[in-house]
C-alpha cells in the first residue's frame, strides 16, 4: 500500500501486505484534543484497513500491522473511528 506525498511529489510505501489481502477501505484514527491526562505522544497514530476477507487491520503510522480482527463472514466494506477514538464501526454487505 502506498501513499502519495504531495509535498515531495512521490509515492511512499506505507505498509506491505500479503498478496491475498485486498483492501476495500481505509480510515485514519482522528486526533483527540489533548488534556492533562493525555499527552500528544500517547495519542493513537493508527489507521484501519477494511479487507475483502472479512477482517480489518489496525496499522501503525510506521506501517506495522498491530492487530488483525476477523470481524465479518463477508467483505468488510467500511470502517470508521468514532470522533473520540473510543469505538470503531465496521460494516459488510448484508
N, C-alpha and C positions, 0 to 999 in steps of 0.2 A: 504494500500500500504506500502510495507516495503523496506528498503534499507539495503544492506549487507555492514556492516562496516568492511573493510579489516584490519584496524589497530587492532581492538579488536576481530575480527573474531566472529561477532554476527549479528543478524538481529535486525534492529531498526524500530519501527513503525514511518512512516513519516506523513501519513495523513489517517484519517478514512473517507471512502466514503460510501454512501448508497449502499445497496446490489444490486440495479438495475443499478449502474454505472459500465460500462465496459470500461476500458482504452485501447486504441489502440496505443498510443504513448506518449512519454514524452520528453521534451527538457528544459534544464536549461537555464535561461537567461544568456548570456555571460557577463563576466566582461568588463567594459568600462574603457579605460585609463583615469585616473583622470587628471583634470586640476584645475585651480584656482577656477572655478565656481562650481565644483562638488567635494564634499568630499566623502571619501570612505563610510561614514555612510549613505549618501543619495543614493547610488547606489542601483539598484533593486536587490533584493535577492529572485527571483521568479522562478518557473518552470511552464510550461504549460502542461496540460494533455489533449490529444485529446480523445474524447469519441465516442462510438458507436451511441449514441442518437442524434448526430449532434451538440453537444455542445463541447466547450473547457472550461477548468477551469484554472484560474490563482491561483496558490497556493504559499503561502509564505514559506520561509525557515523553519518556525516554524510549518508548516503543516496546517495553516488556509487557507480555500478557500476564497480568496479575491474577486474574481469575477467569475461569470458563464455567458458565452456568448452563445446564441443559434445561431450558425454560419451557419449550413447547414441543408438541409432536410434529408440527409443520413448521414452515419457514417463519422466522421472526421478521415481520415486515417493518417494524418501527420500534424505537426505544428512545425514551426521553427522561431526563432527570427532572425532578421537581425543582422549583426555584431555590429552595433552601438546601438542596442536595441530600435530603434525608430519605428520598424514595426514588425508585427507578421504575418506570412503567414500560412494559413491552406489549406488543400486540402481534396477532397472527391472523391469517385468513381463516374465517370460520366457515 
